[in-house]
Amino acid sequence: MNKLIVNIALILLLASVSLGIGSTAHAESSKEQALNAVEQFLNAQKNCDAEEMMKTSEHSQKISNVKEFYTGFCKAHPLEHAEITDLNMVNDTTAIVSTHSTYEDLIAVGTNPVIKIEGQWKIIRGVYGPGYVEFPDKSNRRVTEDKVRQAIEDFSKAVNSGDVKSMKKYLKPLSQSDKAQLDKHLRAISEGPVPEVTALGVRKISDSAAMAQIEKKYEHFRSTSNVLICKEDGQWKVVFGGHLQNAMIPTSDEVVEVK
């Protein structure tokens, strides 16, 4: 009888794995770990603990002494309150988090990557704000950066062709994306004015994630944005819904509340 129960339990376990139940639990675990890393970073920032901030973050910009930078910013702009407003998984090692932070003199909103690097989840800080353009160093291009640029170029060509299937080849939707809505959105993009897309700069974050600043040039205007690119099954893909941003606005004692 005991042997029969063991066999049934084993069959149920195998069935749960084949149905994706085990993978769902793993995804939830990854999300919790990513969320926890962001919480730890924000708590460390509130306490102005630069050492702990460095453990749970990576800075994307070229800063010679990140510890001094973090310490200086904390002292100049004390963090009073922070909220994690949204966190979406891209895959088991990549997520995107949105935060709202209230400082003594500023209010900041941001959407940043959270990446698992060498077993540790870290929030990526230093995403460029609107209007900032970093020109690439063409003399020191890396293979990864070239492949990311190629993926963006291939996606742009697919948009121009109006082929939704080809577009999806170079896209990685967020885990919560509705597939039918995605197809509808891609068809709408291909039917409207199609911009000329150029990667102005690419910054590798890990072996499977990068940030790219892209320029969209239309007939009468152009715009820039920062997007997350991830590597999946050997192919670099643009994360759909993964626009990255940071913005800060000043506050004062003369805030007018609109009711």
N, C-alpha and C positions, 0 to 999 in steps of 0.2 A: 504493500500500500504506500509506504514512504517513497519507494522508488518511483511509483506512478506519479505522486505529487511533484517530485523533483523534475521528472520528465515534462510534466505539464508546465511547470514554472519556467523551464528552459525554453520550451516552445513559445510561450507567451513573451519571453524576453527577446527571442529572435524575431518574433513577429513585430514587436514594438520598434525594433531597430529598422526592419525592412519598411515599415510604414512611416518612418521619419520621426517617431516619437522621441527616440534618443537624440537625434540631431536637433530637434526643437529645444530639448532641455539644455543641450550644449550651447545653442544660440542664446538662450536666456541667461546662461552662466556668463557668456562673453559680454552680454549687455550689462549685466550687473557689475562685472569687473571694470568695464569701461566707465560706467557711471560712478563707481567708487573712486576711480582715479581722478576724475574731474572734481568730485567732492573734496578729496584730499588736497588737490591743488588750491581750490578756492579757500578752504579752511587755513591752509598754510599762508596764502596771500593775506587773509584777514589778520593772521597773527604775525605777519611780516617775517615769516620763517623761510628765508631764501634757500636754505639747504633742502628743506622738504619740497619747496616749489620745484627745484631742479630735479628731484627724484621722480616727480609725476608730470614733467613737461619736457618738451624740446622746443627750442626757439628756432624758427625758420630763417631768420635773418642773420647776417654775418656780424655777430657781436663778440668782441674779444673776451669780455668778462661778463658772462650772463649773471653770475651771482651778484656782482656789484650793480648791474643794471636792475635786477629784481629788487634789491635792497633800496636803491635810490628811488625807484618808482613807488614802492610801498610807503616810504617815508614822506614823499612829496604828495601822494594821493592815497591816504588811508582808506581801505575798503571797509564799508560799514555793513553792507548787506549784499548777498548774491543769490540768484535763483538759476537753476537749470531748467529752462523752459521746454526743452525737447532734446531727445537723443535717439537717433536712428542708426541701425546697423547697416553697413554696406556688405560686409562679410565677417568671417570669424576673427579677423585681425584689424578691421577698419570700421570706424563709426564717425558720425558727424553730430556735434553737440551745439546747441544754441543756449546762450547764457545772457542774463540781464544783471548787471552789477551797479550798485549805487556806492559811489565814493563820497568823500567829504565835499568835493568840489566838482564832481563829474557824474554823469550817468553814461554807462557804456553797454552797448549790445553787440553781440558777436556770434558768428557761426564758424566753428573751427573743427578741424579733423581731430580724431582721437585714434591713435595708432598703437598697436601692440608691437613693441620693439624689444627684441631679445627677451621675450617672456613678460615684459612689463608694459602695461597700458599707460600711455602718456598723451596729454592734450598738447596739440601743436599751437604754440603762440607765435605772434608776429605776422599774422596774415595781413597783407597790405590793405589799407583803406582805399576808398574810392578816389580816383584821380592820380594815384601813385603808380608810376610805371618804372619797372626795373629793366633796363636793357640787358640782353644776354651777352655774356662774354664769348664771342664767336671763336676766339683763339683757344678756348679751353672747354669745348663742347664734349660731353660724355655720351657714351653709347645709349644709356638709359634716357637721357634728355632727348636725343635724336628720335628714339622709338616713341616717346610720348608725343613729340611734335608730329610724327608720322601718323599716329592714331588720331590726333585732332584733325589733321589734314584729310585723312581717309573718311572720317565722320562728316566733315564739311562736304566732301565730294558726294557722299551718299545722300546728304540732304538735297544737294543740287539735282541729283538724279530722281528724287521723289520716291525712292525705293525704301519703304519702311523696314523691310526685312534686312536690308544692308545697313540701315541706320542702327538698328538694334544690335547688330554685330559689334558695334563700337561703343555701345552704351551699357552701363551697369546700373539698373534701377535700385533704389533703396529697398530694404526688405519689406516695407509696408506699401510699396507702390502698387496701384491697381493696373493690371496688364491691359485691360480694355481701354482705360483712360490714357495710358501711355501711348497706345497705338493711335488713338484719336488725336492726341497732342502732336505726335510726330507727323501725322498726315496734314494737320493744320500748319505746321512749320514749313513743310515742303510746298504747300499751296500758296503761301504768302511770299513777301519779298525775302529772298534768300541773301544773307550777308556774305561778304568775303571774310573768312575767319583766319586769324593769324595768331600763333602762340608767341607772345612778346617775351615771356620768360618761363622757365621750368625749374622747379626746385624739387629734387629727390628727397623724400622723407625717410623711406625705408626701401627694402628690396621689392615691396609690392604696392607702394603708394607714392604719389608725387602730387605737387600742386602746380597748376599752370595758370598764368595770367594770359587771358585771351582778349583779343580785340575783334569786335564785330563791326565791320564797315559796310554801312548801307549807302544808298545813293546820295542822301542829303545829310547824314550824320554818322557818327561812330561812337561806340561805347566799349568800356573795358570791364572785365569781371574776373574773379578768381574761382577756379573750379578744381575739384578733387579728381584725380585720375588713379585708378587702381589696376593692378595686374591680376588677371584671372585666367587660368589655363593657358599661360604663356602669352596672353594678349592684353595690351594696355587698353583700358576702356574709360570713357568719360562717365563720371558718376551722375546719373540723372537726378536732378533736385539737389545737387551738391554744391550750390554756389556758396562760397566762403566770403565772409565780410567782417569788418570791425568798424565801429563808429562810436565816437564820443561827443557828448554835448555838455557844455558847462552848466552849472546850477548856481543859484544865489539865494539869499534870504528873501528875495522879492518874487518868489514863485506865485503865479496867479492860478488858482485852481478853477477850472471851468466845470460847472455843474449842469 
